[in-house]
Amino acid sequence: MLSSLKLILPKVKNSSFFKSSTLTSAVRGGGMFVNLLLTIFISKLISAEGLGLINLSNQIINIIIMIVLLGFQTVIVKETAIAKSRSNLNRIHSVIYSCIVTTFPLVIGFYVLRYFFGDNVLGYFFDDSLISPFNIISSAIVFQIFSRIFSSVLNGVGKVWQSSLVDESLNLLIVLVLIGILYTSKATINIVTIAACYLISRIIVFIVIYIYWRFGNEEYSTKGSLSKKYVGGSLLKAGLPLLFVQATHNIANSIDTIMIGGYLTPKDVGIYSIAYKLAFVSSFILQITNAVLAPRIASMYANDQIPAMQKMISKVNIGLFIAGAGSFLVLVLAGKFMLRIWGSEFDDGYIPLLILGVGQFINVITGCVGLIITLCGQEKAWGVMTLISAIANTLLNILLINFLGIIGAALATATTMALLNIFGVYFVKKRVGVSTMFFLNRKK
């Protein structure tokens, strides 16, 4: 294996993938570091319970955003990548216009429902202390929706690291700066002020990404000859199956936190959320891979370049395997020490950390199976797989959280995640003709 690495790594280093992923790696890695640093500050300032309320609010909001976006994010990346390769700039503008027009009424609908029913629904399923931070943070949903539309367009036209920056990393950095300003000015810091920092940050991010798209990408955004038309019908036809996939996948990934919030306490949510974040540190590498590969996979599949796709994916998967194994080893050896950084009340997160680490290791080494399936015309099949996984995860969480607490949540999540990705590898090989694991693609 070492000899093959010596041969393959120089090629990867000189490839366009390596060059385009360098800045993306820095942005995603920096964003993950800022995220961890932010959670440390929040836990020190308002305890594990306050951290749990903030994280639970964001988990619920992310599900709402996913529903309102109607599966458009992956469709936008695919459509803009293909449009760019064919120099069809009118199509890019039509996609942006149609996504905004289609999602805006849904955003208004959410605000109406929240106004009339939000407090009662939250109070019924969760602790009443969640109501205030959720209402404050969720006020920025309209800005987050539009930010994600533009970040997906940036990804599709090849602005990968810029897309990664505005999609999440910039928001976390601004929140951290705002909290730092409050702390140094000796202002009152509580759950309300921290929630307000998230609200302000997401408004700022939208302003930044809009200005960047409008004035920093003139080749796409300000051509006088460009026109747009509503193509929402075709986008919905492609997006709704993806929404089904994304809904089941995202719910499967967040149901543990949400159910801990419902069955246990905000403090348990805070402890579990840190174990989850540490276990999934290596996921930023897979996220980078997906962000960089998405337009390439869409273009290669559309142009029937399967052998080239296989070659690219095999090279990338070697790095994923090394990263996944190294990350898990760090969790085993230093997990207890890392949790102590947040405080002694987080010691109970060590066993969940190791269990989640095993699931994440399998997730990383199996590669970008979900991305390949959704971009290669197999959205419905992936939807069925993720639905089964989500149902199994939900049932296991209900059963195991009641008996084992946050350890049960970790067992349910790690098990269903591992099985979904293992089956995904088999499916991609059979239906697309590509193996996402390099050691399964050796020539006999």
C-alpha positions, -999 to 999 in steps of 0.1 A, spaced: 0 0 0 28 24 8 44 19 -26 11 27 -43 7 58 -21 42 70 -33 31 67 -69 -4 82 -65 1 111 -41 23 132 -64 -4 129 -91 -31 140 -67 -9 169 -55 -5 181 -91 -41 177 -100 -68 203 -102 -86 186 -73 -56 192 -50 -53 228 -60 -90 236 -57 -93 217 -24 -64 235 -7 -83 267 1 -115 247 7 -96 226 33 -83 257 50 -118 273 51 -136 241 63 -108 233 88 -108 268 101 -146 268 104 -145 235 124 -119 250 147 -139 281 152 -170 260 158 -152 240 186 -138 272 201 -172 288 200 -188 259 219 -160 261 245 -168 298 251 -206 292 252 -202 263 276 -180 283 299 -203 313 298 -238 297 301 -229 260 310 -237 228 292 -274 234 295 -272 267 276 -250 251 250 -276 224 246 -304 249 240 -284 267 213 -275 235 196 -310 221 198 -324 253 183 -299 252 154 -307 215 147 -344 222 145 -338 253 123 -315 233 99 -344 208 94 -368 237 86 -343 252 62 -339 219 44 -376 215 39 -380 251 27 -352 247 2 -371 218 -14 -339 199 -23 -327 228 -44 -291 230 -31 -278 199 -49 -299 207 -80 -284 242 -81 -248 228 -80 -256 203 -107 -275 228 -130 -250 256 -127 -220 233 -132 -235 219 -164 -246 254 -175 -211 268 -169 -195 239 -189 -219 248 -218 -214 286 -214 -252 289 -208 -252 319 -184 -289 326 -189 -296 292 -173 -276 301 -142 -297 333 -138 -329 314 -144 -320 289 -117 -312 316 -91 -344 335 -99 -366 304 -98 -352 292 -65 -358 325 -48 -393 329 -62 -403 293 -52 -389 293 -16 -399 328 -5 -436 319 0 -426 289 21 -404 312 43 -434 335 49 -455 304 57 -430 293 84 -431 327 101 -469 327 102 -470 291 117 -443 301 142 -462 332 153 -495 313 159 -483 278 170 -445 279 176 -444 284 214 -471 257 221 -454 231 199 -419 237 214 -433 237 249 -451 204 243 -421 185 230 -392 202 247 -383 222 278 -399 257 279 -364 273 281 -359 264 244 -387 288 232 -368 321 236 -335 311 218 -353 293 191 -376 323 183 -346 346 181 -323 325 160 -351 313 137 -359 349 127 -328 347 104 -342 317 84 -350 339 54 -314 352 52 -301 317 56 -323 304 28 -310 330 3 -274 326 15 -275 289 8 -289 294 -26 -261 318 -36 -235 296 -19 -247 266 -40 -244 287 -72 -209 297 -62 -200 260 -57 -215 251 -91 -195 277 -110 -162 266 -94 -160 290 -64 -157 262 -40 -138 277 -11 -159 309 -13 -190 288 -11 -177 269 19 -168 302 36 -202 318 34 -221 286 38 -211 281 75 -176 291 85 -181 329 82 -213 327 103 -194 310 132 -166 334 130 -189 364 133 -208 348 162 -174 343 180 -164 379 174 -197 392 186 -195 372 218 -160 383 223 -171 419 220 -198 414 246 -173 396 269 -146 423 267 -171 451 271 -184 433 303 -220 432 289 -245 407 302 -241 374 285 -269 349 287 -289 326 264 -308 355 248 -277 376 240 -259 346 225 -290 337 204 -290 374 192 -254 370 181 -265 341 158 -293 362 144 -271 392 136 -243 370 122 -267 353 97 -279 387 85 -243 398 79 -235 366 61 -263 372 36 -252 407 29 -216 395 23 -225 367 -1 -249 389 -20 -223 416 -25 -197 391 -35 -220 374 -60 -232 408 -75 -198 425 -77 -172 398 -74 -185 376 -102 -192 399 -130 -187 372 -156 -219 356 -143 -239 383 -126 -238 415 -145 -238 407 -182 -262 431 -199 -273 404 -224 -283 379 -197 -320 371 -193 -339 349 -168 -371 329 -169 -389 309 -143 -378 272 -145 -392 262 -111 -411 233 -126 -380 215 -138 -361 224 -106 -389 210 -85 -390 178 -105 -354 172 -98 -354 187 -63 -383 170 -46 -368 135 -49 -336 151 -34 -356 167 -7 -369 133 3 -333 120 3 -320 150 22 -349 150 47 -345 114 57 -307 118 58 -307 150 78 -334 137 102 -313 106 107 -283 127 115 -302 150 139 -328 128 154 -305 118 182 -300 153 194 -337 162 190 -348 131 209 -323 137 237 -338 172 240 -373 156 242 -366 127 265 -337 140 286 -324 175 295 -308 204 277 -276 196 297 -276 161 281 -280 177 247 -250 199 254 -228 170 265 -238 148 236 -234 176 210 -197 180 220 -191 143 218 -208 144 183 -187 174 171 -154 158 183 -163 125 167 -172 142 134 -141 164 132 -129 142 103 -162 148 85 -149 182 73 -125 162 50 -155 144 35 -174 176 32 -145 192 13 -144 162 -10 -181 164 -17 -179 202 -23 -150 199 -47 -162 167 -65 -199 176 -69 -195 197 -101 -169 173 -115 -191 143 -109 -221 160 -124 -202 170 -155 -184 136 -159 -216 116 -156 -234 139 -180 -206 134 -205 -203 96 -199 -168 98 -184 -172 69 -159 -135 56 -161 -122 91 -154 -147 95 -125 -135 61 -111 -98 72 -113 -105 105 -96 -126 89 -68 -101 61 -61 -72 86 -56 -93 107 -33 -105 78 -12 -69 69 -2 -66 102 16 -101 97 32 -90 63 46 -58 77 62 -77 107 76 -105 85 90 -81 60 107 -59 88 122 -89 107 135 -103 77 153 -70 69 169 -68 104 183 -103 100 198 -93 68 216 -60 82 230 -70 117 238 -108 118 239 -111 122 277 -86 151 277 -104 169 249 -137 167 266 -122 182 298 -115 214 278 -153 221 279 -154 213 316 -158 184 340 -195 181 334 -186 168 299 -168 137 312 -199 117 306 -195 122 269 -164 99 265 -182 66 258 -206 82 233 -176 99 217 -159 65 210 -191 49 197 -198 78 174 -161 77 163 -165 42 150 -196 52 129 -178 82 116 -147 62 106 -169 39 84 -187 70 71 -154 86 60 -137 55 44 -168 46 24 -164 79 6 -190 102 -11 -216 75 -19 -246 97 -13 -233 124 -35 -226 100 -64 -260 84 -62 -279 117 -62 -259 132 -90 -260 101 -112 -298 97 -116 -304 74 -87 -321 98 -63 -352 77 -57 -332 46 -47 -310 66 -23 -342 81 -9 -355 46 -1 -322 37 16 -320 68 36 -357 65 46 -351 30 59 -320 43 78 -339 72 92 -368 50 104 -343 25 120 -324 53 136 -356 68 151 -368 35 165 -334 27 179 -331 61 195 -366 58 211 -356 24 225 -320 30 235 -323 66 249 -349 54 274 -326 26 287 -291 40 281 -294 78 278 -269 95 256 -249 63 251 -280 48 236 -283 77 212 -247 72 201 -253 35 195 -284 41 174 -267 68 153 -234 50 147 -251 17 138 -275 31 112 -249 54 97 -225 26 92 -250 3 76 -263 30 53 -229 38 40 -218 2 36 -249 -6 15 -243 26 -4 -209 14 -15 -225 -18 -29 -252 2 -47 -229 27 -63 -207 -2 -76 -237 -21 -91 -257 8 -105 -232 35 -114 -202 13 -120 -179 31 -96 -163 19 -64 -158 45 -37 -133 24 -17 -99 21 -34 -91 -14 -20 -123 -28 -36 -113 -15 -70 -80 -34 -74 -75 -51 -107 -74 -88 -104 
